């Protein structure tokens, strides 16, 4: 596993989070439309909107399921690779690439200087995890 693999895993995690947000927003719109539907007649275009929302929700949930399965597989591989590193290296990589923390915050969180954090990352980059 390489640093690029960790970056790809982080991007995958962000895609999952974005999909979850889209699904939640769409559910909210569908619920609102459904409440409106109770107030409308049978031939109202609200029914068509609701059907569109439900179809879109179904598609997004299918995509989300696939993305989450892929992410879980990547996380298992990442956990195994990070376990091979020293504790400090593992913490730095986990905070940066799994949690998405900024370098400055990583240094502050671990009570390291930024220079030391970069040194740890440099030593890791020379290795293939």
N, C-alpha and C positions, 0 to 999 in steps of 0.2 A: 504494500500500500504506500502511496506517495502523498505528498502535500496536495497535489492536484486532485487525487481521489477524495481527500478530506474536503476540499473546496467544492467538488461536485456533490458530495453528500450534503453539505450546507445548502447548496442551491436546491437540491431535492427537498430538503426540509422546508425551505422558504416557499417552494411550489405547493407543498401540502398545506401550509398555513394559509396561503392565498386562496387555494381551492376551498378550504374550510370557511373562510370569510365570505367568499362568493356564494357558497351554499347557504350560509346563515342569512345573508342579505336577500337571497331569492326566496327562502322560506318565509321571511318576514313579508315580502311583497305578496307571496301567494296567500298567506293568512289574511292580509288586509283585503285582497281581492275576494277571498272566500266570504269574508264578512259582508262585503258589498253585494255579493251574489245573493245573499239571503234577502236583501232589500230590493232586488231587481226581478224583472219578469224572465220568462224562459228564453226569449229570443235576444237577450241582452248580449252585447259583445264582451261583457265581463267573463262569460263562460269560456270564450275563446282564449282570453288572456290567461285565465286560470289553467286551462289545458296546456298552453304554451309554457307556463311556469313549471307545471308538473313534469312535462317532458324534458325541459332543460335541467330541472333538479335531478331527474333520473340519470341523465347523461353525465352530469357533473359528479354525482355520487359514484357512478361506475369508474370514472377517471380517478377520483379520489381513492377509491379502494385499491386500484392498481398502483398508484403512487405510494400509498401507505405500505403496501406489501414490499415494494422495491426499497423504500426507506428503511423498513425494519431489517431487511437483509443487509443493507449497507451499514446500519448501526451495529449489527452483530459483528460484522467484519472489522469495523472501526474499533469497537470495544476490545476485540481480540488483539488487534495491532497495537493499540495504545497500552495495553497491559504489558507489552514487552519493553516499554520505555521506563526510564526512571520516573519517580513520582512527580518531580518538578516538570519534566518534559511533558508528561501526560496531562498535567493540569493546564499547562500553557496551551497545548494543542486542543484540548477539550474546550477550554474557554473560548479560544479563537475560532475554531472551525465547527464545533458542534453548537456552541451557544451564540456565536457571532459577536463576541465582545471585542471592543477596540483595544489596541495594544496598550494604550495608556491605562485603561481600566483593568486590564490583566495585571499589569505591574503593580498597580495600587492594591488590587484584591489579594495578590500573593505576597505583598510586601517586598517586592523586588524592584530594582531600578529598571527602567525601560531598556537600558543597555544590556542588563543581564537577561531580560526576556528575549531580546533579539539574539543574544549569544546562544541561548538554549535552542531557539528556532534554527539558527545557522548550523548548529551541531546536528540537529535532526535532519535538515535538508541534505546534509552530506551522506546521510544514511537512507536506505530505502526501508521504510517501516515494514 
